Amino acid sequence: MDLVSCKSDFPVLERHIDEQKITYLDSAATSLKPRSVIEAMSNYYSQNGVNIHRGKYYLSEEASDSYERVRYSIAQYLGAYGNEIVFTKGTTEALNMVAYGLNLQSDDIVVGFLDSHHAQMLPWRRAADLRLVNLNDEGGIDLDHYYELLKLKPKVVVLTHCSNVTGTVAPIDQMTKAAKEACDAIVVVDAAQSMPHPHLRIDVSKLDVDFVAFSAHKMLGPTGVGCLYGKSARLNELRPLVVGGGMVDWVDMEGSQERKIPHRFEAGTPAIASTLGFGAALNYLKQFGEEASLAHTEELTEAIIKGALARDYIQLLGTKSAKNRCAIGSLRIKGCEDLSDIARSLSDSYGIMCRTGHMCAQPIVDQQMGGEVLRISAYIYNTTEEIDRFYQSLDELVYFLGLV
Amino acid sequence: MDVAFKKIKNELDYAYNNTGFFRKHLDQAGLTLADITQPSDLLKIPPTVKRNYRQGFPASVIASGYNLKSPYVMRFQSSGTEGDRLVSVVLSYDLARRQASCISVNPAFSSLWKPGLKLRTCRFAAPNCSDVECANPNSTMESRMLPDGTLVLPVYHDLLTTPEHMIHRALDEIEQYDPHLLFVDPTHFAFLIRAMKKAGRVPHKKEGFCIMSGYTLCTQVARRQIKECFGDKVAFADMLGMSELGYIGFECPAGHQHINTKDYHIEFIKDGQLAKPGELAEMVITTLGDRLSPHIRYATGDLYRLSPEPCPCGDSAPMVRHEGRVKNVLWLNDGSLITPRELDDLIGPAPWIDMYQMNQLDDDEFSFHYMSNDAWTQQLEDELVEMLKDTLKTRNIHCSTTNYLPADRGGKFMSCVSSVAVRDEKRRLISWI
């Protein structure tokens, strides 16, 4: 399917607010949902609606089959095995599961990155001694600094495949090899921003990473469900964070016997409808080829960079090349201390939905931009015309707000 | 009235008079037993389907005078996947008789019927094919032993994720139990063989026992691996069976499948009529002499071709070719279809493929994933893909190698699956189910 013509698959884009159509530029926060995803969830509630696993009745087995098929489908997409796929609430929970499940000591060194999301920073800071890799002069990852920190023989290296603020796509292949060669570190990848793009799909049968975390809602799926891929040997060593029903084979007065992986990490009733929606999202995404995904992303990224560089009143975070970058632009409006007026007006006057704040990456945003940013992020249903329209609207706004 | 028809008539009379389901079924069709006076009258009886027996179990499909605790009653459960699960019962001596009738076409298996032999069988197949917890990594040999002397070997539901220690345990238990018969799902067993070789182990022995495959289509790729590993001195044959009835047919020494017509009345139905030899048709089966749970004109959802020729092996049991399940055929854009068996013929023993799965995703959209080995070359793949494109009459086949092919939740692995074949409008074209 053509990436632009997919727009009609997203019902929310047919909506008008105050008689204006919607221009959605906040996909790095969450993506919109195509009709097939909504129908998969709705169908579960209208035609089934029961709990999975251990039920012997027809509806329960039907739900369990559908649920497990999503697991298999994700495994195949990643080049993993079915038992290496753990369903979580999202990327944040997945990363916390690893950080606390590895039994790290407070003096164990973990190497992370300044452009990471808080979810790939705070759990590690709490569990161990986190050291951050800086940005280089171009706003990309300072690989020399990374190699320097690897000399400390970190126990874990926590990579961010694509930064949610700079849009930079990290060379995780090269970085993983370096981590393994230096000290055989456990490599944990936050793929929340990369997995939505078919051209950035991680094939774990070829890349020696130990854990990969991502969320359904950023890749056209529903909120409330995500995935942790873990090598089976690693998952077998990981201590479950949450215990309860569904993760044990046997419980008696003295103790309990945990289930095999991945089920021992899935205590309690999971987000069944969302997981089925996740499966539908993946099926939807799979119809777009890697080449088309790359070309579309580069076009959008080019438009974001070009628009920002053409305006003196804008400072753009991160590298200024569309290569190895996703369509994310974190912008500082020079002379504007409070961006909320701009974001509100973009929405109310132009129908443009974008985000302001620290984007859950405050260290880099504060260090590089001196405070909050206005972030636009585009995805498969966006066009370069929408990016251009955003900048034209911004020009008008900053003029009337007296910022230029 | 000829002897064969008399047996069928007796079965109808018994089912009508002793099972609530069949009595109602015939009544609803507006028929009485008196309407069935000659073989062609059987076509008047609407076929029965799995759903009827699922709904009717146990009260209206078990004959009056029997219950689950009656002597010799054995209970079987077929996989709960795809919504067609079923619990069924069969008398142990009926099962044994059907088994003996089927296997009689292959003298290489006669050793299993020595008088006084206490048969030791090891089973390696999908966990849902037995009622024991063979997928539990903590299960013991004792906990997996069935009353008939069958040891169910440990394996995970998702076959390829079975951990190394369970593979070793399965291999150790085969050595320890020293079975007369290894009854296996061929794809499962081929996996065990690959894992055994990878671990540097060798077969426990290469003669003095038999291997029988069942449960799913025996692909030529799996057959090749089993034969290569165990050699010619171990008898190997594929059985045709159903969990609700037991053995239906068996492979003869000439490699052809023969159907059991001693214990069943078999019809091959195409468009509601008896198919001509060679035509693709659904098997509809009627049990003979089943006092516990008679099945009358039971539409199996299995496609067959009845051979117009006698088998070179000389056995008089009808020679057939099982083409696969109705729900697994590939529908082409021009309305024709390719059966799983026909697809497998195309792929052949392929020494460069360990395991494969063809998946029809939508109309005119196919994916072919396979696990390759050291004998793989790009040219071999290219040639196969071209053949697949010609046969499926499309260019829209995505082909890729993989390390992982998931089984379904019950543990069965189907080499050919189709989202199109499960559509009602397609299914009805070739089946009653």
HADDOCK unambig.tbl for C-alpha pairs under 7 A between the chains (distance, minus, plus):
assign (segid A and resid 58 and name CA) (segid B and resid 83 and name CA) 6.93 0.50 0.50
assign (segid A and resid 61 and name CA) (segid B and resid 80 and name CA) 6.97 0.50 0.50
assign (segid A and resid 62 and name CA) (segid B and resid 83 and name CA) 6.45 0.50 0.50
assign (segid A and resid 65 and name CA) (segid B and resid 81 and name CA) 6.81 0.50 0.50
assign (segid A and resid 65 and name CA) (segid B and resid 409 and name CA) 5.91 0.50 0.50
assign (segid A and resid 68 and name CA) (segid B and resid 409 and name CA) 6.74 0.50 0.50
assign (segid A and resid 72 and name CA) (segid B and resid 406 and name CA) 6.02 0.50 0.50
assign (segid A and resid 76 and name CA) (segid B and resid 404 and name CA) 6.84 0.50 0.50
assign (segid A and resid 80 and name CA) (segid B and resid 404 and name CA) 6.84 0.50 0.50
assign (segid A and resid 81 and name CA) (segid B and resid 161 and name CA) 6.43 0.50 0.50
assign (segid A and resid 81 and name CA) (segid B and resid 404 and name CA) 5.78 0.50 0.50
assign (segid A and resid 82 and name CA) (segid B and resid 161 and name CA) 6.95 0.50 0.50
assign (segid A and resid 82 and name CA) (segid B and resid 406 and name CA) 6.78 0.50 0.50
assign (segid A and resid 83 and name CA) (segid B and resid 161 and name CA) 6.34 0.50 0.50
